[in-house]
Amino acid sequence: MTPLAVAVVVPVHDEAALLDACLAALTAALDHTRRTHPGIRIAPVVVLDACTDASERIARSWPVSILRIDARRVGTARRRGVAAALAELGDPAPDETWIATTDGDSTVPLTWLGHQLDLRAAGAQVVLGTVRPDFADLTPAHAAHWLDTHPRGEPAGNVHGANLGMSGAVHLAAGGFPDLVEHEDVEIVRAARAAGARVVATDRNEVTTSGRFEGRTPGGYAAFVHATHERISGRAGR
């Protein structure tokens, strides 16, 4: 059954340079979903976590709710954002709820949320979407390596908070996002699997995220991009 209420959460920590593009893409995707899935209620919440830049000013120019916190933990930001979005939706029944998350440095494609809901209607309880770095931030060799190692139609099933969705019931059973500095997405999916959730991986509607080398958490996606760049550069220098 297609859920009637959708919570969409975007944690942000000083993303003024990228947030406008993020929210433009997200707004387009949510508007598209409202057209293709009539009756859906969507509550997008941007969680501004210890922001000191212009992120709040930018967020206020888009049709999203804003929550300000000072946790400096992405896990806490996602957890608080989910709670705020569900409250805005009137605390719907978990079985009638879908929770989707992305990040403030990422852009979702137009059919991002609609595809998650279609997978949910087909029986998925957790959807693991793929992400790719913005090739404009990479060298041509690094971009080519990424394409060579990520063949289309063969998602590895990695967990990315920038492209993640799950039913409200599974979110509840998994205990919600843990209050961690990083890897809160991996931990909640691990808990969901332990609870018996049906997990589906897809590389349709891939999310583009920043290809920067220094991210907002020590071991996040930026660290992976940096390590890959160093490995490729080392081979090229031999």
N, C-alpha and C positions, 0 to 999 in steps of 0.2 A: 504494500500500500504506500502510495506517495505521501510523504509527511506534509502536514499542513503548515508547519512552522519551521522556519530555518534561522538559526543563529549563525552569523558570519563574524568572525573575530580577526582583527588585524593588530598585532602588537607592534608598537613603534617606539624606538629610542633614537632620537636625533636623526631623523631621516628626511630632513627638509629638502635635500637635493633630489630625492627619488619619490617622495610621497605623493606629489601631484600626479605623476604618471600612474602610480599604483592605484590611487582612488579613481582616476578617470577610467581606467580599465575595469576596475571592480564595479563601478556604477553602471557601466555599459553592460557588463555581464549580468548584474542583478536585474536591470531593466529588461534584458532579453529573457531571463528566466521567468519574470512575471508575465511576459507575453506567451511564452511556450508552455507554461505550467500554471494555468489560471487557478486562482484560489489560494495560491501559496502566499503566506505572510513571511516577510524577511526582515530581520533586525540586524543591520550591520553596525558593529561597534568597533571603533578605533580606540585602542588602549595606549595612551601616552604615558610611557614609563620613564620618569626622571628626565623628561625632555628639557633641554636648555636652548634649543634653536627655534626656528619658525614652524616647527611641525604642527603645533596647535592652530596657528593662523591658517595654514594650508588645509588642515582637516576641516576647519569650520566652513570652508568654501564648498564642501561636498555634502550630499544628503546622508550623513552618517551620524550616529550618536558618539559622543566622546566621553571617555572615562580617563581621569588623570590619577596616576598612582606614583609612588616613589619606591618601588621594590628593587629595581635594577635586576630583575629576574624574569626571563621570558616565560618561564613556566607559570609564575604568578600572574603575569600579564594575560596569558591565555585563559587561565582559570578564572580570574576576575572578569575578563571579557565575556566568557561564556555565561557566567552568572548574571551579568548585566543584561545581556541579550535575551536570555530566557525570561528574566523579570519583565523586560519590555514587551515580550510576546505574551505575557500573562501566565507564565509558568505552565506551558502546555504539557500534556502527558508525554512521558519519554518516548513511547512508541510512535507518537505522532510528530516527533521532532527530529531534525537533522542539524548537525553542527559542522560547519566548514571553517577552515582557517587558512590564511595566507600570511604574508609578511609585508612590512612597510617598504621593503626594497625590491618588491616583486610585482610583476604585472600578470594578471590572469587573462586567458583568452575569452572570447565572447560566450562560448558555450560551456565554460568551466563548471559552473554550479548546476546547470541543467543536466550535464552528463552525469554528475554525481547522483542527482536525484533519479535519473533513469536507471543507473546501476542499483540504487537502493530499491527501486520498484521491481528489479529483477532478482532481488534477494541479498544484495551486498549489505553488510552491516558496518564495514570499514572500507574506505576507498583510499588507496595509496597512489597518489599521482606523482608523475615524474617532474623534475625541474631541470632546467639547463641554464648555465651562466649566459649572461648577455655577451654575445660574441664581440660586440664593440669594445668590451673591456679586455679582450684576449688578443694574443698574437695569432696570426694566421695558422701557425703550427699547432698552437694549443686548441684552436677551434676545430681544426681538421682532426686532431687526436680525439676530441670529444665526440665528433660525429662517427669516427671509426669505431669507437668503443661503446656506442649507444645505438645499436641497430633498431630501427623502428619495428614496433610490434613485439618487442622482446623486453618488456619492463623488468628490471631486476627486483622490484619490490622493496626498494629502499624507502625509508620513512623520512618525509620532509614536511615540517610544519607549514611550509609555504604552499603545499598542495595536499591537503589532508581533509577527509570528511568521515563522519561516523554518526550512527544513530544516537539519539538521546539516551536510549536504553543501554546501549553499550558504553557510552560515556559514563553513565551512572554506575554500571557494574564494574567499570575499570577504576572507579574512584576519582574521576576527573583528572585534569592535567596536574601533575605534581609541581610543587613550588621549587623548581630547579633553575639554576643559572643557564643550563643548556641540556639538550637531550630529553627534554620533557615530552617531545613528540614520540621518540623511540620508546620511552617508558610507558606511556599510555597505550601504545599499540601492543607492547609486550603484555600488559595487563589485560587488554581486550582479547588477545589470543588465548591467554590463560583462562578467560571466562567463556571461551568457546565461540567467539565471534567469527562470522564468515568474512574473511579479509580478501579483497579483490585489488589487484595491482593493474594499473592502466597507464599507457603513455599517450593516450588521446588527451587533448586539452592540457598540454604541457605548460607549466608556468615558467616564465623567464624571470630569473633573479639576478641580482648584481653579481658581476664577475670580479668584484674587488678582492684584494688579498687580505685585508684586515677587516674582520667583521665585528659585530657587536658582542659576540661570545667567543671565547678562546678556541673552542673546538667545533664551531659551526661550519656552514657551507663554505665560507670564505677560506677557512683553513684547508679544506679539501681542494679548493681551486688553487690556492697557493702551492700546496704540496705537489699537485699535478704539474703546475708550471715549472717548479724546480726540477722535477723528474724529467720533463721534456727538454728543458734547457740544458740539463746535464748530458743527456744523450746527444743533443745537437752539438755540444761543445767537444765531443770526443773525436 
